Amino acid sequence: MNMHVAETTSTTTEVFPTYHAEELTRGGIQARILLNGQIYSLRITRAGKLILTK
């Protein structure tokens, strides 16, 4: 007896809010983000990378 089982894959696509870092920093290089009473700093480096610090 030859049994053929079809593989199924989940194609669930989650949609997350997307923000431009330049908009968050209003054209600058740094923004503050508040979460649960804690302030975090988001910074754009000269190399174009993002750094998030507490």
mmCIF entry with sequence, helices, sheets and N, C-alpha, C, O atoms, coordinates in Angstrom:
data_MODEL
# 
_entry.id   MODEL 
# 
_entity.id                         1 
_entity.type                       polymer 
_entity.pdbx_number_of_molecules   1 
# 
_entity_poly.entity_id                      1 
_entity_poly.type                           'polypeptide(L)' 
_entity_poly.nstd_linkage                   no 
_entity_poly.nstd_monomer                   no 
_entity_poly.pdbx_seq_one_letter_code       MNMHVAETTSTTTEVFPTYHAEELTRGGIQARILLNGQIYSLRITRAGKLILTK 
_entity_poly.pdbx_seq_one_letter_code_can   MNMHVAETTSTTTEVFPTYHAEELTRGGIQARILLNGQIYSLRITRAGKLILTK 
_entity_poly.pdbx_strand_id                 A 
# 
loop_
_entity_poly_seq.entity_id 
_entity_poly_seq.num 
_entity_poly_seq.mon_id 
_entity_poly_seq.hetero 
1 1  MET n 
1 2  ASN n 
1 3  MET n 
1 4  HIS n 
1 5  VAL n 
1 6  ALA n 
1 7  GLU n 
1 8  THR n 
1 9  THR n 
1 10 SER n 
1 11 THR n 
1 12 THR n 
1 13 THR n 
1 14 GLU n 
1 15 VAL n 
1 16 PHE n 
1 17 PRO n 
1 18 THR n 
1 19 TYR n 
1 20 HIS n 
1 21 ALA n 
1 22 GLU n 
1 23 GLU n 
1 24 LEU n 
1 25 THR n 
1 26 ARG n 
1 27 GLY n 
1 28 GLY n 
1 29 ILE n 
1 30 GLN n 
1 31 ALA n 
1 32 ARG n 
1 33 ILE n 
1 34 LEU n 
1 35 LEU n 
1 36 ASN n 
1 37 GLY n 
1 38 GLN n 
1 39 ILE n 
1 40 TYR n 
1 41 SER n 
1 42 LEU n 
1 43 ARG n 
1 44 ILE n 
1 45 THR n 
1 46 ARG n 
1 47 ALA n 
1 48 GLY n 
1 49 LYS n 
1 50 LEU n 
1 51 ILE n 
1 52 LEU n 
1 53 THR n 
1 54 LYS n 
# 
_struct_asym.id          A 
_struct_asym.entity_id   1 
# 
_struct_conf.conf_type_id            HELX_P 
_struct_conf.id                      HELX_P1 
_struct_conf.pdbx_PDB_helix_id       AA1 
_struct_conf.beg_label_comp_id       ALA 
_struct_conf.beg_label_asym_id       A 
_struct_conf.beg_label_seq_id        21 
_struct_conf.pdbx_beg_PDB_ins_code   ? 
_struct_conf.end_label_comp_id       LEU 
_struct_conf.end_label_asym_id       A 
_struct_conf.end_label_seq_id        24 
_struct_conf.pdbx_end_PDB_ins_code   ? 
_struct_conf.beg_auth_comp_id        ALA 
_struct_conf.beg_auth_asym_id        A 
_struct_conf.beg_auth_seq_id         21 
_struct_conf.end_auth_comp_id        LEU 
_struct_conf.end_auth_asym_id        A 
_struct_conf.end_auth_seq_id         24 
_struct_conf.pdbx_PDB_helix_class    1 
_struct_conf.details                 ? 
_struct_conf.pdbx_PDB_helix_length   4 
# 
_struct_conf_type.id          HELX_P 
_struct_conf_type.criteria    ? 
_struct_conf_type.reference   ? 
# 
_struct_sheet.id               AA1 
_struct_sheet.type             ? 
_struct_sheet.number_strands   3 
_struct_sheet.details          ? 
# 
loop_
_struct_sheet_order.sheet_id 
_struct_sheet_order.range_id_1 
_struct_sheet_order.range_id_2 
_struct_sheet_order.offset 
_struct_sheet_order.sense 
AA1 1 2 ? anti-parallel 
AA1 2 3 ? anti-parallel 
# 
loop_
_struct_sheet_range.sheet_id 
_struct_sheet_range.id 
_struct_sheet_range.beg_label_comp_id 
_struct_sheet_range.beg_label_asym_id 
_struct_sheet_range.beg_label_seq_id 
_struct_sheet_range.pdbx_beg_PDB_ins_code 
_struct_sheet_range.end_label_comp_id 
_struct_sheet_range.end_label_asym_id 
_struct_sheet_range.end_label_seq_id 
_struct_sheet_range.pdbx_end_PDB_ins_code 
_struct_sheet_range.beg_auth_comp_id 
_struct_sheet_range.beg_auth_asym_id 
_struct_sheet_range.beg_auth_seq_id 
_struct_sheet_range.end_auth_comp_id 
_struct_sheet_range.end_auth_asym_id 
_struct_sheet_range.end_auth_seq_id 
AA1 1 GLN A 30 ? LEU A 35 ? GLN A 30 LEU A 35 
AA1 2 GLN A 38 ? ILE A 44 ? GLN A 38 ILE A 44 
AA1 3 LEU A 50 ? THR A 53 ? LEU A 50 THR A 53 
# 
loop_
_atom_site.group_PDB 
_atom_site.id 
_atom_site.type_symbol 
_atom_site.label_atom_id 
_atom_site.label_alt_id 
_atom_site.label_comp_id 
_atom_site.label_asym_id 
_atom_site.label_entity_id 
_atom_site.label_seq_id 
_atom_site.pdbx_PDB_ins_code 
_atom_site.Cartn_x 
_atom_site.Cartn_y 
_atom_site.Cartn_z 
_atom_site.occupancy 
_atom_site.B_iso_or_equiv 
_atom_site.pdbx_formal_charge 
_atom_site.auth_seq_id 
_atom_site.auth_comp_id 
_atom_site.auth_asym_id 
_atom_site.auth_atom_id 
_atom_site.pdbx_PDB_model_num 
ATOM 1   N N  . MET A 1 1  ? 0.851  -1.173 0.000  1.00 0.00 ? 1  MET A N  1 
ATOM 2   C CA . MET A 1 1  ? 0.000  0.000  0.000  1.00 0.00 ? 1  MET A CA 1 
ATOM 3   C C  . MET A 1 1  ? 0.893  1.231  0.000  1.00 0.00 ? 1  MET A C  1 
ATOM 4   O O  . MET A 1 1  ? 1.775  1.364  0.849  1.00 0.00 ? 1  MET A O  1 
ATOM 5   N N  . ASN A 1 2  ? 0.672  2.112  -0.931 1.00 0.00 ? 2  ASN A N  1 
ATOM 6   C CA . ASN A 1 2  ? 1.462  3.327  -1.067 1.00 0.00 ? 2  ASN A CA 1 
ATOM 7   C C  . ASN A 1 2  ? 0.632  4.493  -0.556 1.00 0.00 ? 2  ASN A C  1 
ATOM 8   O O  . ASN A 1 2  ? -0.426 4.801  -1.105 1.00 0.00 ? 2  ASN A O  1 
ATOM 9   N N  . MET A 1 3  ? 1.120  5.147  0.509  1.00 0.00 ? 3  MET A N  1 
ATOM 10  C CA . MET A 1 3  ? 0.363  6.242  1.118  1.00 0.00 ? 3  MET A CA 1 
ATOM 11  C C  . MET A 1 3  ? 1.022  7.564  0.763  1.00 0.00 ? 3  MET A C  1 
ATOM 12  O O  . MET A 1 3  ? 2.221  7.739  0.984  1.00 0.00 ? 3  MET A O  1 
ATOM 13  N N  . HIS A 1 4  ? 0.264  8.480  0.222  1.00 0.00 ? 4  HIS A N  1 
ATOM 14  C CA . HIS A 1 4  ? 0.789  9.793  -0.159 1.00 0.00 ? 4  HIS A CA 1 
ATOM 15  C C  . HIS A 1 4  ? 0.162  10.843 0.758  1.00 0.00 ? 4  HIS A C  1 
ATOM 16  O O  . HIS A 1 4  ? -1.058 11.000 0.799  1.00 0.00 ? 4  HIS A O  1 
ATOM 17  N N  . VAL A 1 5  ? 1.018  11.559 1.494  1.00 0.00 ? 5  VAL A N  1 
ATOM 18  C CA . VAL A 1 5  ? 0.535  12.585 2.416  1.00 0.00 ? 5  VAL A CA 1 
ATOM 19  C C  . VAL A 1 5  ? 0.950  13.943 1.882  1.00 0.00 ? 5  VAL A C  1 
ATOM 20  O O  . VAL A 1 5  ? 2.132  14.187 1.638  1.00 0.00 ? 5  VAL A O  1 
ATOM 21  N N  . ALA A 1 6  ? -0.006 14.813 1.705  1.00 0.00 ? 6  ALA A N  1 
ATOM 22  C CA . ALA A 1 6  ? 0.292  16.163 1.215  1.00 0.00 ? 6  ALA A CA 1 
ATOM 23  C C  . ALA A 1 6  ? 0.789  17.021 2.372  1.00 0.00 ? 6  ALA A C  1 
ATOM 24  O O  . ALA A 1 6  ? 0.228  16.994 3.468  1.00 0.00 ? 6  ALA A O  1 
ATOM 25  N N  . GLU A 1 7  ? 1.844  17.779 2.115  1.00 0.00 ? 7  GLU A N  1 
ATOM 26  C CA . GLU A 1 7  ? 2.368  18.692 3.127  1.00 0.00 ? 7  GLU A CA 1 
ATOM 27  C C  . GLU A 1 7  ? 1.559  19.979 3.108  1.00 0.00 ? 7  GLU A C  1 
ATOM 28  O O  . GLU A 1 7  ? 1.213  20.500 2.047  1.00 0.00 ? 7  GLU A O  1 
ATOM 29  N N  . THR A 1 8  ? 1.264  20.478 4.294  1.00 0.00 ? 8  THR A N  1 
ATOM 30  C CA . THR A 1 8  ? 0.559  21.750 4.383  1.00 0.00 ? 8  THR A CA 1 
ATOM 31  C C  . THR A 1 8  ? 1.459  22.753 5.077  1.00 0.00 ? 8  THR A C  1 
ATOM 32  O O  . THR A 1 8  ? 2.162  22.422 6.031  1.00 0.00 ? 8  THR A O  1 
ATOM 33  N N  . THR A 1 9  ? 1.430  23.961 4.594  1.00 0.00 ? 9  THR A N  1 
ATOM 34  C CA . THR A 1 9  ? 2.206  25.026 5.220  1.00 0.00 ? 9  THR A CA 1 
ATOM 35  C C  . THR A 1 9  ? 1.274  26.161 5.578  1.00 0.00 ? 9  THR A C  1 
ATOM 36  O O  . THR A 1 9  ? 0.323  26.461 4.856  1.00 0.00 ? 9  THR A O  1 
ATOM 37  N N  . SER A 1 10 ? 1.557  26.776 6.685  1.00 0.00 ? 10 SER A N  1 
ATOM 38  C CA . SER A 1 10 ? 0.750  27.899 7.134  1.00 0.00 ? 10 SER A CA 1 
ATOM 39  C C  . SER A 1 10 ? 1.229  29.164 6.440  1.00 0.00 ? 10 SER A C  1 
ATOM 40  O O  . SER A 1 10 ? 2.422  29.468 6.445  1.00 0.00 ? 10 SER A O  1 
ATOM 41  N N  . THR A 1 11 ? 0.317  29.886 5.856  1.00 0.00 ? 11 THR A N  1 
ATOM 42  C CA . THR A 1 11 ? 0.675  31.129 5.176  1.00 0.00 ? 11 THR A CA 1 
ATOM 43  C C  . THR A 1 11 ? 0.038  32.318 5.879  1.00 0.00 ? 11 THR A C  1 
ATOM 44  O O  . THR A 1 11 ? -0.374 33.287 5.242  1.00 0.00 ? 11 THR A O  1 
ATOM 45  N N  . THR A 1 12 ? -0.037 32.229 7.203  1.00 0.00 ? 12 THR A N  1 
ATOM 46  C CA . THR A 1 12 ? -0.604 33.325 7.980  1.00 0.00 ? 12 THR A CA 1 
ATOM 47  C C  . THR A 1 12 ? 0.330  34.521 7.925  1.00 0.00 ? 12 THR A C  1 
ATOM 48  O O  . THR A 1 12 ? 1.504  34.414 8.279  1.00 0.00 ? 12 THR A O  1 
ATOM 49  N N  . THR A 1 13 ? -0.177 35.637 7.491  1.00 0.00 ? 13 THR A N  1 
ATOM 50  C CA . THR A 1 13 ? 0.614  36.856 7.410  1.00 0.00 ? 13 THR A CA 1 
ATOM 51  C C  . THR A 1 13 ? 0.122  37.827 8.466  1.00 0.00 ? 13 THR A C  1 
ATOM 52  O O  . THR A 1 13 ? -1.038 38.239 8.461  1.00 0.00 ? 13 THR A O  1 
ATOM 53  N N  . GLU A 1 14 ? 1.027  38.189 9.378  1.00 0.00 ? 14 GLU A N  1 
ATOM 54  C CA . GLU A 1 14 ? 0.672  39.168 10.399 1.00 0.00 ? 14 GLU A CA 1 
ATOM 55  C C  . GLU A 1 14 ? 1.069  40.552 9.908  1.00 0.00 ? 14 GLU A C  1 
ATOM 56  O O  . GLU A 1 14 ? 2.117  40.726 9.285  1.00 0.00 ? 14 GLU A O  1 
ATOM 57  N N  . VAL A 1 15 ? 0.233  41.518 10.191 1.00 0.00 ? 15 VAL A N  1 
ATOM 58  C CA . VAL A 1 15 ? 0.516  42.887 9.782  1.00 0.00 ? 15 VAL A CA 1 
ATOM 59  C C  . VAL A 1 15 ? 0.867  43.692 11.028 1.00 0.00 ? 15 VAL A C  1 
ATOM 60  O O  . VAL A 1 15 ? 0.084  43.766 11.976 1.00 0.00 ? 15 VAL A O  1 
ATOM 61  N N  . PHE A 1 16 ? 2.048  44.289 11.013 1.00 0.00 ? 16 PHE A N  1 
ATOM 62  C CA . PHE A 1 16 ? 2.508  45.113 12.114 1.00 0.00 ? 16 PHE A CA 1 
ATOM 63  C C  . PHE A 1 16 ? 2.599  46.561 11.654 1.00 0.00 ? 16 PHE A C  1 
ATOM 64  O O  . PHE A 1 16 ? 2.853  46.815 10.476 1.00 0.00 ? 16 PHE A O  1 
ATOM 65  N N  . PRO A 1 17 ? 2.394  47.521 12.562 1.00 0.00 ? 17 PRO A N  1 
ATOM 66  C CA . PRO A 1 17 ? 2.573  48.921 12.179 1.00 0.00 ? 17 PRO A CA 1 
ATOM 67  C C  . PRO A 1 17 ? 4.012  49.156 11.720 1.00 0.00 ? 17 PRO A C  1 
ATOM 68  O O  . PRO A 1 17 ? 4.950  48.622 12.312 1.00 0.00 ? 17 PRO A O  1 
ATOM 69  N N  . THR A 1 18 ? 4.183  49.944 10.680 1.00 0.00 ? 18 THR A N  1 
ATOM 70  C CA . THR A 1 18 ? 5.514  50.260 10.161 1.00 0.00 ? 18 THR A CA 1 
ATOM 71  C C  . THR A 1 18 ? 5.707  51.765 10.207 1.00 0.00 ? 18 THR A C  1 
ATOM 72  O O  . THR A 1 18 ? 4.845  52.530 9.775  1.00 0.00 ? 18 THR A O  1 
ATOM 73  N N  . TYR A 1 19 ? 6.853  52.180 10.739 1.00 0.00 ? 19 TYR A N  1 
ATOM 74  C CA . TYR A 1 19 ? 7.163  53.600 10.876 1.00 0.00 ? 19 TYR A CA 1 
ATOM 75  C C  . TYR A 1 19 ? 8.508  53.887 10.232 1.00 0.00 ? 19 TYR A C  1 
ATOM 76  O O  . TYR A 1 19 ? 9.417  53.060 10.301 1.00 0.00 ? 19 TYR A O  1 
ATOM 77  N N  . HIS A 1 20 ? 8.643  55.032 9.615  1.00 0.00 ? 20 HIS A N  1 
ATOM 78  C CA . HIS A 1 20 ? 9.926  55.479 9.096  1.00 0.00 ? 20 HIS A CA 1 
ATOM 79  C C  . HIS A 1 20 ? 10.693 56.111 10.248 1.00 0.00 ? 20 HIS A C  1 
ATOM 80  O O  . HIS A 1 20 ? 10.167 56.985 10.938 1.00 0.00 ? 20 HIS A O  1 
ATOM 81  N N  . ALA A 1 21 ? 11.924 55.681 10.460 1.00 0.00 ? 21 ALA A N  1 
ATOM 82  C CA . ALA A 1 21 ? 12.735 56.212 11.556 1.00 0.00 ? 21 ALA A CA 1 
ATOM 83  C C  . ALA A 1 21 ? 12.897 57.720 11.428 1.00 0.00 ? 21 ALA A C  1 
ATOM 84  O O  . ALA A 1 21 ? 12.920 58.434 12.432 1.00 0.00 ? 21 ALA A O  1 
ATOM 85  N N  . GLU A 1 22 ? 13.009 58.205 10.195 1.00 0.00 ? 22 GLU A N  1 
ATOM 86  C CA . GLU A 1 22 ? 13.169 59.643 9.979  1.00 0.00 ? 22 GLU A CA 1 
ATOM 87  C C  . GLU A 1 22 ? 11.939 60.419 10.447 1.00 0.00 ? 22 GLU A C  1 
ATOM 88  O O  . GLU A 1 22 ? 12.055 61.558 10.900 1.00 0.00 ? 22 GLU A O  1 
ATOM 89  N N  . GLU A 1 23 ? 10.761 59.800 10.336 1.00 0.00 ? 23 GLU A N  1 
ATOM 90  C CA . GLU A 1 23 ? 9.542  60.454 10.814 1.00 0.00 ? 23 GLU A CA 1 
ATOM 91  C C  . GLU A 1 23 ? 9.494  60.449 12.337 1.00 0.00 ? 23 GLU A C  1 
ATOM 92  O O  . GLU A 1 23 ? 9.078  61.432 12.951 1.00 0.00 ? 23 GLU A O  1 
ATOM 93  N N  . LEU A 1 24 ? 9.922  59.341 12.951 1.00 0.00 ? 24 LEU A N  1 
ATOM 94  C CA . LEU A 1 24 ? 9.946  59.279 14.417 1.00 0.00 ? 24 LEU A CA 1 
ATOM 95  C C  . LEU A 1 24 ? 10.903 60.307 15.004 1.00 0.00 ? 24 LEU A C  1 
ATOM 96  O O  . LEU A 1 24 ? 10.645 60.863 16.071 1.00 0.00 ? 24 LEU A O  1 
ATOM 97  N N  . THR A 1 25 ? 12.011 60.561 14.305 1.00 0.00 ? 25 THR A N  1 
ATOM 98  C CA . THR A 1 25 ? 13.006 61.524 14.793 1.00 0.00 ? 25 THR A CA 1 
ATOM 99  C C  . THR A 1 25 ? 12.754 62.923 14.249 1.00 0.00 ? 25 THR A C  1 
ATOM 100 O O  . THR A 1 25 ? 13.516 63.847 14.531 1.00 0.00 ? 25 THR A O  1 
ATOM 101 N N  . ARG A 1 26 ? 11.688 63.082 13.471 1.00 0.00 ? 26 ARG A N  1 
ATOM 102 C CA . ARG A 1 26 ? 11.332 64.364 12.840 1.00 0.00 ? 26 ARG A CA 1 
ATOM 103 C C  . ARG A 1 26 ? 12.503 64.977 12.086 1.00 0.00 ? 26 ARG A C  1 
ATOM 104 O O  . ARG A 1 26 ? 12.773 66.173 12.194 1.00 0.00 ? 26 ARG A O  1 
ATOM 105 N N  . GLY A 1 27 ? 13.194 64.136 11.320 1.00 0.00 ? 27 GLY A N  1 
ATOM 106 C CA . GLY A 1 27 ? 14.306 64.600 10.502 1.00 0.00 ? 27 GLY A CA 1 
ATOM 107 C C  . GLY A 1 27 ? 15.620 64.682 11.250 1.00 0.00 ? 27 GLY A C  1 
ATOM 108 O O  . GLY A 1 27 ? 16.650 64.981 10.647 1.00 0.00 ? 27 GLY A O  1 
ATOM 109 N N  . GLY A 1 28 ? 15.610 64.427 12.534 1.00 0.00 ? 28 GLY A N  1 
ATOM 110 C CA . GLY A 1 28 ? 16.839 64.457 13.334 1.00 0.00 ? 28 GLY A CA 1 
ATOM 111 C C  . GLY A 1 28 ? 17.458 63.074 13.410 1.00 0.00 ? 28 GLY A C  1 
ATOM 112 O O  . GLY A 1 28 ? 17.264 62.239 12.527 1.00 0.00 ? 28 GLY A O  1 
ATOM 113 N N  . ILE A 1 29 ? 18.208 62.847 14.483 1.00 0.00 ? 29 ILE A N  1 
ATOM 114 C CA . ILE A 1 29 ? 18.847 61.544 14.636 1.00 0.00 ? 29 ILE A CA 1 
ATOM 115 C C  . ILE A 1 29 ? 18.399 60.808 15.895 1.00 0.00 ? 29 ILE A C  1 
ATOM 116 O O  . ILE A 1 29 ? 18.838 59.684 16.138 1.00 0.00 ? 29 ILE A O  1 
ATOM 117 N N  . GLN A 1 30 ? 17.521 61.431 16.707 1.00 0.00 ? 30 GLN A N  1 
ATOM 118 C CA . GLN A 1 30 ? 17.149 60.798 17.963 1.00 0.00 ? 30 GLN A CA 1 
ATOM 119 C C  . GLN A 1 30 ? 15.680 61.040 18.295 1.00 0.00 ? 30 GLN A C  1 
ATOM 120 O O  . GLN A 1 30 ? 15.128 62.106 18.019 1.00 0.00 ? 30 GLN A O  1 
ATOM 121 N N  . ALA A 1 31 ? 15.059 60.018 18.898 1.00 0.00 ? 31 ALA A N  1 
ATOM 122 C CA . ALA A 1 31 ? 13.675 60.124 19.366 1.00 0.00 ? 31 ALA A CA 1 
ATOM 123 C C  . ALA A 1 31 ? 13.566 59.405 20.697 1.00 0.00 ? 31 ALA A C  1 
ATOM 124 O O  . ALA A 1 31 ? 14.345 58.498 20.991 1.00 0.00 ? 31 ALA A O  1 
ATOM 125 N N  . ARG A 1 32 ? 12.603 59.812 21.493 1.00 0.00 ? 32 ARG A N  1 
ATOM 126 C CA . ARG A 1 32 ? 12.334 59.133 22.755 1.00 0.00 ? 32 ARG A CA 1 
ATOM 127 C C  . ARG A 1 32 ? 11.053 58.338 22.600 1.00 0.00 ? 32 ARG A C  1 
ATOM 128 O O  . ARG A 1 32 ? 10.084 58.794 21.992 1.00 0.00 ? 32 ARG A O  1 
ATOM 129 N N  . ILE A 1 33 ? 11.068 57.130 23.168 1.00 0.00 ? 33 ILE A N  1 
ATOM 130 C CA . ILE A 1 33 ? 9.905  56.248 23.114 1.00 0.00 ? 33 ILE A CA 1 
ATOM 131 C C  . ILE A 1 33 ? 9.528  55.897 24.546 1.00 0.00 ? 33 ILE A C  1 
ATOM 132 O O  . ILE A 1 33 ? 10.379 55.471 25.328 1.00 0.00 ? 33 ILE A O  1 
ATOM 133 N N  . LEU A 1 34 ? 8.267  56.073 24.889 1.00 0.00 ? 34 LEU A N  1 
ATOM 134 C CA . LEU A 1 34 ? 7.786  55.802 26.243 1.00 0.00 ? 34 LEU A CA 1 
ATOM 135 C C  . LEU A 1 34 ? 7.055  54.465 26.262 1.00 0.00 ? 34 LEU A C  1 
ATOM 136 O O  . LEU A 1 34 ? 6.165  54.226 25.446 1.00 0.00 ? 34 LEU A O  1 
ATOM 137 N N  . LEU A 1 35 ? 7.437  53.590 27.201 1.00 0.00 ? 35 LEU A N  1 
ATOM 138 C CA . LEU A 1 35 ? 6.789  52.292 27.361 1.00 0.00 ? 35 LEU A CA 1 
ATOM 139 C C  . LEU A 1 35 ? 6.697  51.960 28.842 1.00 0.00 ? 35 LEU A C  1 
ATOM 140 O O  . LEU A 1 35 ? 7.716  51.849 29.524 1.00 0.00 ? 35 LEU A O  1 
ATOM 141 N N  . ASN A 1 36 ? 5.488  51.803 29.333 1.00 0.00 ? 36 ASN A N  1 
ATOM 142 C CA . ASN A 1 36 ? 5.253  51.448 30.744 1.00 0.00 ? 36 ASN A CA 1 
ATOM 143 C C  . ASN A 1 36 ? 5.988  52.366 31.709 1.00 0.00 ? 36 ASN A C  1 
ATOM 144 O O  . ASN A 1 36 ? 6.559  51.902 32.696 1.00 0.00 ? 36 ASN A O  1 
ATOM 145 N N  . GLY A 1 37 ? 5.976  53.658 31.433 1.00 0.00 ? 37 GLY A N  1 
ATOM 146 C CA . GLY A 1 37 ? 6.614  54.626 32.317 1.00 0.00 ? 37 GLY A CA 1 
ATOM 147 C C  . GLY A 1 37 ? 8.120  54.727 32.156 1.00 0.00 ? 37 GLY A C  1 
ATOM 148 O O  . GLY A 1 37 ? 8.756  55.526 32.844 1.00 0.00 ? 37 GLY A O  1 
ATOM 149 N N  . GLN A 1 38 ? 8.705  53.941 31.268 1.00 0.00 ? 38 GLN A N  1 
ATOM 150 C CA . GLN A 1 38 ? 10.152 53.966 31.018 1.00 0.00 ? 38 GLN A CA 1 
ATOM 151 C C  . GLN A 1 38 ? 10.410 54.697 29.702 1.00 0.00 ? 38 GLN A C  1 
ATOM 152 O O  . GLN A 1 38 ? 9.689  54.502 28.723 1.00 0.00 ? 38 GLN A O  1 
ATOM 153 N N  . ILE A 1 39 ? 11.439 55.537 29.685 1.00 0.00 ? 39 ILE A N  1 
ATOM 154 C CA . ILE A 1 39 ? 11.803 56.258 28.464 1.00 0.00 ? 39 ILE A CA 1 
ATOM 155 C C  . ILE A 1 39 ? 12.985 55.557 27.807 1.00 0.00 ? 39 ILE A C  1 
ATOM 156 O O  . ILE A 1 39 ? 14.001 55.283 28.446 1.00 0.00 ? 39 ILE A O  1 
ATOM 157 N N  . TYR A 1 40 ? 12.827 55.273 26.512 1.00 0.00 ? 40 TYR A N  1 
ATOM 158 C CA . TYR A 1 40 ? 13.881 54.660 25.716 1.00 0.00 ? 40 TYR A CA 1 
ATOM 159 C C  . TYR A 1 40 ? 14.330 55.670 24.671 1.00 0.00 ? 40 TYR A C  1 
ATOM 160 O O  . TYR A 1 40 ? 13.556 56.533 24.256 1.00 0.00 ? 40 TYR A O  1 
ATOM 161 N N  . SER A 1 41 ? 15.568 55.558 24.255 1.00 0.00 ? 41 SER A N  1 
ATOM 162 C CA . SER A 1 41 ? 16.119 56.457 23.249 1.00 0.00 ? 41 SER A CA 1 
ATOM 163 C C  . SER A 1 41 ? 16.394 55.670 21.969 1.00 0.00 ? 41 SER A C  1 
ATOM 164 O O  . SER A 1 41 ? 17.084 54.651 21.991 1.00 0.00 ? 41 SER A O  1 
ATOM 165 N N  . LEU A 1 42 ? 15.851 56.152 20.863 1.00 0.00 ? 42 LEU A N  1 
ATOM 166 C CA . LEU A 1 42 ? 16.098 55.564 19.551 1.00 0.00 ? 42 LEU A CA 1 
ATOM 167 C C  . LEU A 1 42 ? 17.011 56.518 18.801 1.00 0.00 ? 42 LEU A C  1 
ATOM 168 O O  . LEU A 1 42 ? 16.693 57.696 18.642 1.00 0.00 ? 42 LEU A O  1 
ATOM 169 N N  . ARG A 1 43 ? 18.154 56.003 18.336 1.00 0.00 ? 43 ARG A N  1 
ATOM 170 C CA . ARG A 1 43 ? 19.127 56.862 17.667 1.00 0.00 ? 43 ARG A CA 1 
ATOM 171 C C  . ARG A 1 43 ? 19.512 56.272 16.321 1.00 0.00 ? 43 ARG A C  1 
ATOM 172 O O  . ARG A 1 43 ? 19.699 55.063 16.191 1.00 0.00 ? 43 ARG A O  1 
ATOM 173 N N  . ILE A 1 44 ? 19.629 57.141 15.318 1.00 0.00 ? 44 ILE A N  1 
ATOM 174 C CA . ILE A 1 44 ? 20.118 56.744 13.999 1.00 0.00 ? 44 ILE A CA 1 
ATOM 175 C C  . ILE A 1 44 ? 21.605 57.074 13.957 1.00 0.00 ? 44 ILE A C  1 
ATOM 176 O O  . ILE A 1 44 ? 21.994 58.222 14.170 1.00 0.00 ? 44 ILE A O  1 
ATOM 177 N N  . THR A 1 45 ? 22.435 56.075 13.684 1.00 0.00 ? 45 THR A N  1 
ATOM 178 C CA . THR A 1 45 ? 23.881 56.289 13.650 1.00 0.00 ? 45 THR A CA 1 
ATOM 179 C C  . THR A 1 45 ? 24.305 56.874 12.307 1.00 0.00 ? 45 THR A C  1 
ATOM 180 O O  . THR A 1 45 ? 23.515 56.934 11.365 1.00 0.00 ? 45 THR A O  1 
ATOM 181 N N  . ARG A 1 46 ? 25.561 57.304 12.232 1.00 0.00 ? 46 ARG A N  1 
ATOM 182 C CA . ARG A 1 46 ? 26.098 57.830 10.964 1.00 0.00 ? 46 ARG A CA 1 
ATOM 183 C C  . ARG A 1 46 ? 26.114 56.760 9.883  1.00 0.00 ? 46 ARG A C  1 
ATOM 184 O O  . ARG A 1 46 ? 26.057 57.066 8.692  1.00 0.00 ? 46 ARG A O  1 
ATOM 185 N N  . ALA A 1 47 ? 26.191 55.495 10.310 1.00 0.00 ? 47 ALA A N  1 
ATOM 186 C CA . ALA A 1 47 ? 26.200 54.381 9.356  1.00 0.00 ? 47 ALA A CA 1 
ATOM 187 C C  . ALA A 1 47 ? 24.786 53.981 8.921  1.00 0.00 ? 47 ALA A C  1 
ATOM 188 O O  . ALA A 1 47 ? 24.616 53.054 8.129  1.00 0.00 ? 47 ALA A O  1 
ATOM 189 N N  . GLY A 1 48 ? 23.761 54.692 9.446  1.00 0.00 ? 48 GLY A N  1 
ATOM 190 C CA . GLY A 1 48 ? 22.390 54.402 9.057  1.00 0.00 ? 48 GLY A CA 1 
ATOM 191 C C  . GLY A 1 48 ? 21.761 53.244 9.812  1.00 0.00 ? 48 GLY A C  1 
ATOM 192 O O  . GLY A 1 48 ? 20.756 52.689 9.368  1.00 0.00 ? 48 GLY A O  1 
ATOM 193 N N  . LYS A 1 49 ? 22.336 52.875 10.940 1.00 0.00 ? 49 LYS A N  1 
ATOM 194 C CA . LYS A 1 49 ? 21.792 51.801 11.776 1.00 0.00 ? 49 LYS A CA 1 
ATOM 195 C C  . LYS A 1 49 ? 20.966 52.411 12.903 1.00 0.00 ? 49 LYS A C  1 
ATOM 196 O O  . LYS A 1 49 ? 21.088 53.599 13.200 1.00 0.00 ? 49 LYS A O  1 
ATOM 197 N N  . LEU A 1 50 ? 20.125 51.589 13.526 1.00 0.00 ? 50 LEU A N  1 
ATOM 198 C CA . LEU A 1 50 ? 19.314 52.051 14.649 1.00 0.00 ? 50 LEU A CA 1 
ATOM 199 C C  . LEU A 1 50 ? 19.831 51.462 15.951 1.00 0.00 ? 50 LEU A C  1 
ATOM 200 O O  . LEU A 1 50 ? 20.202 50.290 16.009 1.00 0.00 ? 50 LEU A O  1 
ATOM 201 N N  . ILE A 1 51 ? 19.852 52.286 16.995 1.00 0.00 ? 51 ILE A N  1 
ATOM 202 C CA . ILE A 1 51 ? 20.229 51.841 18.329 1.00 0.00 ? 51 ILE A CA 1 
ATOM 203 C C  . ILE A 1 51 ? 19.103 52.245 19.275 1.00 0.00 ? 51 ILE A C  1 
ATOM 204 O O  . ILE A 1 51 ? 18.709 53.410 19.319 1.00 0.00 ? 51 ILE A O  1 
ATOM 205 N N  . LEU A 1 52 ? 18.588 51.273 20.034 1.00 0.00 ? 52 LEU A N  1 
ATOM 206 C CA . LEU A 1 52 ? 17.555 51.531 21.032 1.00 0.00 ? 52 LEU A CA 1 
ATOM 207 C C  . LEU A 1 52 ? 18.157 51.265 22.403 1.00 0.00 ? 52 LEU A C  1 
ATOM 208 O O  . LEU A 1 52 ? 18.603 50.154 22.688 1.00 0.00 ? 52 LEU A O  1 
ATOM 209 N N  . THR A 1 53 ? 18.169 52.302 23.263 1.00 0.00 ? 53 THR A N  1 
ATOM 210 C CA . THR A 1 53 ? 18.740 52.161 24.603 1.00 0.00 ? 53 THR A CA 1 
ATOM 211 C C  . THR A 1 53 ? 17.740 52.643 25.633 1.00 0.00 ? 53 THR A C  1 
ATOM 212 O O  . THR A 1 53 ? 16.823 53.410 25.339 1.00 0.00 ? 53 THR A O  1 
ATOM 213 N N  . LYS A 1 54 ? 17.947 52.169 26.853 1.00 0.00 ? 54 LYS A N  1 
ATOM 214 C CA . LYS A 1 54 ? 17.083 52.549 27.964 1.00 0.00 ? 54 LYS A CA 1 
ATOM 215 C C  . LYS A 1 54 ? 17.680 53.727 28.681 1.00 0.00 ? 54 LYS A C  1 
ATOM 216 O O  . LYS A 1 54 ? 17.107 54.211 29.657 1.00 0.00 ? 54 LYS A O  1 
# 
